Amino acid sequence: MLLAIALSLAMQTATTPQPPPAGALQPQQTSPLPGATPATPTAPPAPIPAPGQTVVSPPPLGRVFASEQGLIFNAIKPDKVMDFETVVAKLRAALANSRDPVRNQQGWGWKIFKAAEPGPNGSVLYVFVMDPAVKGADYGVAKILAEAYPTEIMDLYRMYTTAFATAGQTLINLQPIPAPGTAAPVAVAPAPSTAAVPKP
């Protein structure tokens, strides 16, 4: 009788799944990020486009600065310098002649420099310096050109994009470092008035 009970308990223990030891990996948790929700097995797969159907990708994010000053580095092919400078001249005119005050403000702080030293892989380096940068304004060159030159934008965009020696631009937000011994200005409450208040 005791032997039968012991055998029955042993069979139940063998068939009941045991919890994994502490620190053991769970094979069903495929999420790569800690704390992220694992993929749901029953979630429907993403739709596959039909043959011949074009898939429209979302528009790229604009060039927007989150600081008071910023830089954009442009590495240009040496044989495309004239094309790039032609586009830059159009860009300057677009900003100066725009009826949009935000575009005018961008133009006032948008300085363009050409480095004397060679850029990456022998490219010609152009630096856009935004000082000050207009926070929240889109500095995307193609968008500005499209607003100003809707009939020329295809040719200008081709000249602009084919001029780059690298995959694209590098945008940098700059934060000023205060000089030693200086601190950020602190608002001071006005001192209470000591003048006598006339009695009613």
C-alpha positions in Angstrom: 0.0 0.0 0.0 2.7 2.5 1.0 4.7 1.4 -2.1 1.7 2.2 -4.3 1.2 5.6 -2.8 4.9 6.4 -3.2 4.8 5.3 -6.9 1.8 7.5 -7.5 3.5 10.5 -5.9 6.6 9.9 -8.0 4.5 9.8 -11.2 2.8 13.1 -10.4 6.1 14.7 -9.6 7.6 13.5 -12.9 4.7 14.8 -15.0 4.2 18.2 -13.2 6.4 20.9 -14.7 8.8 22.3 -12.2 9.6 26.0 -12.0 13.0 26.9 -13.5 15.8 27.7 -11.1 16.4 31.4 -10.2 18.2 33.2 -13.0 17.4 30.6 -15.7 16.5 31.9 -19.1 13.0 31.5 -20.3 13.1 30.4 -24.0 9.7 31.9 -24.7 10.9 35.4 -23.7 12.3 36.7 -27.0 12.1 40.4 -26.3 15.6 41.9 -26.7 15.0 44.7 -24.2 14.7 44.3 -20.5 11.2 45.0 -19.3 9.8 45.0 -22.8 6.7 43.0 -23.5 7.5 39.8 -25.4 6.0 39.3 -28.8 2.4 37.9 -28.8 2.4 34.6 -30.7 -1.2 35.2 -31.8 -0.6 38.7 -33.2 -1.3 38.9 -37.0 1.7 39.3 -39.2 2.3 42.5 -41.1 0.6 42.6 -44.5 2.7 41.7 -47.4 2.3 44.1 -50.4 0.9 42.5 -53.6 3.3 42.0 -56.5 3.8 45.3 -58.4 2.3 47.3 -55.5 4.5 50.2 -54.4 5.1 50.7 -50.7 5.2 54.4 -49.6 7.6 55.0 -46.7 6.9 57.7 -44.2 8.6 61.1 -44.9 11.9 61.5 -43.1 12.1 63.7 -40.0 13.1 67.3 -40.7 16.3 69.0 -39.5 15.1 70.5 -36.2 17.3 71.9 -33.5 16.5 71.7 -29.8 19.1 74.1 -28.6 20.0 77.8 -29.2 23.0 77.0 -31.5 23.7 74.1 -33.8 25.9 72.8 -36.6 25.3 70.7 -39.7 28.3 69.0 -41.4 28.1 68.3 -45.1 30.9 66.2 -46.8 30.7 66.9 -50.5 32.4 65.1 -53.4 35.1 67.3 -54.9 33.7 67.1 -58.4 30.2 68.2 -57.1 31.3 71.4 -55.3 29.8 73.6 -58.0 26.5 71.8 -57.8 26.4 72.1 -54.1 27.3 75.8 -54.1 24.6 76.4 -56.7 22.1 74.9 -54.4 23.4 76.8 -51.4 23.0 80.1 -53.3 19.4 79.2 -54.1 18.9 78.3 -50.4 20.2 81.7 -49.3 17.9 83.5 -51.8 14.9 81.4 -50.7 15.5 82.3 -47.0 16.0 86.0 -47.8 13.1 86.4 -50.1 10.5 84.3 -48.2 7.4 85.9 -47.0 7.5 83.6 -44.0 9.1 85.4 -41.0 10.4 82.1 -39.6 12.3 81.5 -42.8 13.7 85.0 -42.7 14.8 84.4 -39.1 16.5 81.2 -40.1 18.3 83.0 -42.8 19.7 85.7 -40.4 21.3 83.1 -38.2 22.3 80.6 -40.9 26.0 81.0 -41.6 27.8 78.8 -44.2 31.5 77.9 -44.1 33.8 75.9 -46.3 36.7 74.1 -44.5 40.2 74.7 -45.8 41.2 71.2 -44.7 39.9 68.1 -46.6 36.9 66.3 -45.1 36.4 62.5 -44.7 37.8 60.4 -47.6 39.1 63.5 -49.4 35.7 65.2 -49.5 35.1 69.0 -49.2 33.6 69.9 -45.9 30.9 72.5 -45.6 29.6 73.6 -42.2 26.3 75.2 -41.6 26.4 77.2 -38.3 23.0 78.2 -36.9 23.6 81.0 -34.4 21.0 81.5 -33.2 19.0 78.5 -34.2 15.2 78.9 -34.5 13.8 76.2 -32.2 11.2 74.0 -33.8 11.9 75.3 -37.3 12.7 72.8 -40.0 16.2 73.3 -41.5 15.7 70.7 -44.2 17.2 72.1 -47.3 14.9 70.2 -49.7 11.8 71.5 -48.0 12.9 75.1 -48.1 13.8 74.8 -51.8 10.5 73.1 -52.6 8.6 76.0 -51.0 10.6 78.6 -53.0 11.2 76.8 -56.3 8.3 74.4 -56.9 9.1 74.1 -60.6 12.8 73.6 -60.2 12.8 71.4 -57.1 13.5 68.1 -58.9 16.7 69.4 -60.6 17.8 71.2 -57.4 17.1 68.1 -55.3 19.1 65.9 -57.7 22.1 68.3 -57.6 21.9 68.4 -53.8 21.6 64.7 -53.0 24.1 63.5 -55.5 26.7 66.0 -54.2 27.2 64.2 -50.8 30.2 62.0 -50.3 28.7 60.4 -47.2 25.3 58.9 -46.4 24.0 62.3 -45.4 24.4 65.2 -43.0 25.5 65.3 -39.4 23.4 67.6 -37.1 24.7 68.7 -33.8 22.9 70.6 -31.0 25.3 72.9 -29.1 25.0 73.8 -25.4 27.2 76.8 -24.2 29.6 76.2 -21.3 29.6 79.1 -18.8 33.0 80.7 -18.2 34.7 79.7 -14.9 33.4 81.7 -12.0 30.2 82.7 -13.7 26.8 81.3 -13.0 23.5 81.4 -14.8 21.6 84.5 -14.1 19.1 84.1 -11.2 15.9 86.0 -11.1 15.9 88.2 -8.0 12.6 89.4 -6.4 12.3 93.1 -6.0 12.9 94.5 -2.5 9.8 95.6 -0.6 9.1 99.3 -0.8 9.9 101.3 2.4 7.9 104.4 1.3 5.2 105.5 3.7 1.7 104.6 2.6 -0.7 107.5 2.9 -3.6 106.9 5.2 -7.1 107.1 3.6 
